[in-house]
């Protein structure tokens, strides 16, 4: 009897341990789900720091001032990179905002007659029963729904700006303190494992850095072709629209579509024929970008096949929307580097 009691007690304790492990796993999964946005923010910061790391390393290894032997510390090189990015961003805003305000004012001036002509077409085809003014169209939207939508969009904007600020600062500190971070990890590992971690981090950095270079090349190609195409079509402010297209290229699929809206809107203030040609230009450019430029350029830079690039972007968009589309290719590049390292160890 005593022996049977011991077995039962041992079995019961094992069952309790299993239940505790399952409960602990559920709690951890629940916490990870609740913190998913913060985890994504940290992950995006790590990818950004990894992508900029080769540029920072290049500045560290080379003299910034001719005939002077001074080489910048890592934090100085990282700060110079971020200052350059900030200056480019400010230059884009300076070039874009004033013409955009002028174009918006011109569009609003021409909006009533354009709306009137559109309603005439709808009434002639029986798609609308009566003509409405802009005020009547606005009043058809309920005040409650409009207020709720505006509040939701405002908080989404605040959250996005806060997340961007956090990502900038976190990626900067990750860039500066990457050496200390790996030294801390290496201190807890054996010499062999420390070497493996270093080799793996080098592979990942090279892959993500190659993706960053490829993305910058893609932005440059789209910006130049936009300036050339819209300039030949005779669209004013084509250099500003080219900058918008280049910046929008950082967001797969949605970015080029959003970048096309200002150009088409500006063309509408001139004539519907020009707007049609501009729309056809943007459509052709987006098809070329999505099915030729992105797959082939990323295949050359990252090593992923054209089909794989399209697949990971589609999956990333389906899972996380625009953020998933942005993170899809660098994430695939990291996975590719990990698998390549695993194959190299087995060889």
N, C-alpha and C positions, 0 to 999 in steps of 0.2 A: 504493500500500500504506500509506504513512504517513497519507494522508487517511482511508482506511478505519479505521485504528487510532484516529484522533482521534474519529471518529463513534462507534465502539464504546465508547471510553473515556467520551465524553460521555453516551451512553445508559446505560452502567453506573452512572455517578455519579447520573443521574436516578433510576434504579431504587433505588439505595441510599438516596437522599433520601426516596423514597416509602415504602420499608420502615421507615426511621427515623421518619417521620411517623405511619405506621400503628401502629408499636410504641409511640410516645409517646402517641398517642390511647388505645390500649388501657390503658397504665399509668395515665393520668389517669382514665379511666373506672373502672378497678379501685380506685384510691385514693378516688374519689368514692363508690363503692359501700361500701367499708370504713368510710368516715367518714359514712355516711348518717344515722346517729342524731345525730351531732354537728351535721351540717348542718341537720337538722330542728330541733334545739334552738336553734341560732342563728336560724333562720327564724322559729320561734315567738316568740323574744325580740324580734325586729324587729317582728313583727306586734303584740305586746303594747305595745311602746314607741310604735308608730305609732297604735294605738288610744287610748292614754292621752295622747298629745301634745296634742289639742285641749283636754282638761281642764286640763293643766298650763299651756297658753297662756292659758286663761281666767283661771286664778289669777294669772298674771303681769300680766295687763292690768287687773285689778280690785283695789281695796283690800280687804284681808282684815280690817282693823281700821277701823271707822267713824271719820271725822273725822281720820284719820292718813294722810298722803300717802305713807307707805312702801309700796313695792311689792316683793314678794319676788323674789330672784334665781331663776333657773330651777331650780337644784339644790334650793332651799328649797321651791319649789312642787311639784317632783317628790317630794321627801321627804314633804311633807304628804299627797300623794295616796297614797303607799305606807303611811304611818302610818294613814290612814283605812281602807285595805283591810285592813291587819293588825288594826285594832280590830274591824272587822266580822267578820273570821274568828274572832277570839278570842271575840267575843260569841256567835257561832253555836255554837262549841264549848262555851261555858259553858252555853248554853241546851239544847244537845242531849245532851251526855255524861251528866250526872246522871240525867235521865229515861230515857235509853237503858239505863243500867246497871240501873235499877229495872225497866224493861220486860223486859230480858233475864233478870233473876232470876225475874220472874213467869212468863215463858215457860218457862224451864227447870223451874220448879216444876210447871207444868201439862203439860209435855211427855210424861211417862210415861203418864198416862191418855189423852192425845190419841193417842199412838202405839198404845196398846192398842186404842182404839176403831177406829183405822184398820186395824189388823191383823185385827180381827174382821170388818170389811167385806170385806177381801181374802180371808180364809179362807172366808167365806160364799159368795163368788162363785168359789171355786176358783182364785184367783190366787196363793195362798200356802198351803203345806201345814201349817205349824206356827207357833206364836207365838214370837217372839224378844224377848229383853230388849235394852235399849240397849247393855249391855256386849257381848252376842253380836253385835249389828249392827256395833259398832265393831271387834270382833276379826275380823270377816270381811274387813276391809280389811287387806291385808298390810302389815306394819311397814315393809318396804323401800320400797314404793310411797308410803306415807304420809310417811316421812322424806324421800324424794327430792322429793316435791311441796312439803313445807314448806320445804326448803332453797331450791328454785327460787323459790317465792313470796317468801321472805325477801329473796333477792338482787334480785328484781324490785322489791320495795318499796324497798330501799336505793337502787337505781339511779333509781327514780322520784323519791324524795325529793332525791337529789343533783341530778338534772336540774332539779327545780323550784327548788332554791336557786340553781343557776347561772342559770336563766332570769330569776329575780327580780333578781339583781345585774346581769346583763348588760343587761336591758331598762332598768334604772335608769340605768346609765352611757350607754346609747344615747340615752335621753331627755335627759340633762344635756348630753351632748357632741354632740348632733345638729347644732347650728350650726357647730361646729368641723369636724365631719365633712363637711358640705356645702361649707364654705369650702375644705377641702383638695381636694375633688373639683373645685370650681370653679376653683381655681388652675391645674389642668392642662387646662382647657377654654377655648375661645374665648368671647367675650362672648355670641354668639348661642346657642351650646350651653349656656352657663351659665344663660341665661334659660330655655331649654327644660327643663333639669334641675330648676330651681326650680319651674316650672309643673307639671311631671310629679309631683314630690314633693308639691306642694300637693294635686293631684288624688287621689293615693294616700292621703294622710293624711286627707282629707275622707271618702273612701270607707270606709276602715278605721275611722275614728272614728264614722261613721254606723252601721257594723255593731256597734260596741261599745255605742252607745246603744240600738240595737235589741235587742241581747242582754240588756242590763240591764232594758229595758222588758218583755221576755218573761219574765225571772226574776220581776219584780214581779207581773205578771199571774198567773203560775202560783202564786206564793206566796199571793197574796190569794184566788184561787179555791179553793186547797187548804184554807186556813184556814176559808173560808166553808162549803165542802162538808162537810168532816170535822166542823166544829163543829155543823152542822145534823144530822148523823148521830149526834151524841152521843159522838164518840170523844174520850177524854181526851188531853191534851197535843197538841191539834190545832195549836197555834201552833208547837210544836217541829217537828212533821211538815211544816208549811208552810215553815219555814226550810230543812229538808232538801230539799223539792221545789224551792224556788227555787235553791238551790245546785246541785242535780242537773241543772237546766235548762241549765247551761253545757255539758253533755255530750249531744249529740244522740242520740236513740234509747236508748242504754244508760243515760244519767243518769236519765230519768224512771222507767225500769223499776226501777233500783236504789233510787230514792227511795221507790218504792211499797212495798218489802218491809217497812220498819219499821212502816208504818201497818197493813198487812194482818196482820203478826205481832202487833201490839198488839190488833187487833180479835179475833184468834183467842183471846186470853186472856179475852175477855168472852163471845162466843158465835159459833157458826159463821154465824148469820144476819147479824150485824153484819159479820163478815169478808166475806161474800158481797156486801153492799151497798157496803162500802168498795172491794172489788175492782172492782165494776162502775163505781164513781165514777172510780177511777184509769184504767180502760180507756177510759171516755168522754172523760176529760180528755186522755189521751195521743193519742187519735184526733183530737180537736179541735186539739190543739197541733201534731201532725205534719202535718195536711192543711189546716188553715185558718190558725192563728196564725203559725207559722214562715214559710210561703211568702208570705203577704200582708204581714206585718210587714217581712220582709227585702226584699220587692219595693219597699215604700214607702221603706225606709231606704237600701238599696243600689242599687236600680234593676234588679235581676235579676227575671226573670219567676218566677212560682210554680213552674212546671214545672222551670225551670233550677235553682232552689234545691234542690228535691227530688233532681234528677239529680246535682248536685255533691256533696250529702251522701252519697248512695248510693255514688258513685264514690270519694269520700274514705274512706268506711268500708271498702269492698272493698280499697283499696290499703294503708291504714295503720291500720285498725282505729279505735279511739276517738280517737286523735290526729288521724287523717285526717278524721274526722267534725267535730272541733272546728275544724280549719284549713280545711275545705272552703269555707265561705262567705266568710271574709275573703280567701282566695286568689282565689276567683272575683271578688271585689270589686276586688282589685288588677289582675287581668287585664282586667276591664271598664274600669277607669280608664286602663290603657295603650292599649286599643283605642280608647277615646273620644278620648284625646289624639292618636292617630294619625289618626283621622278628622278631627279639628279642624285638623290641619296640612295635610291634603290638600284641605280645603274652601277 
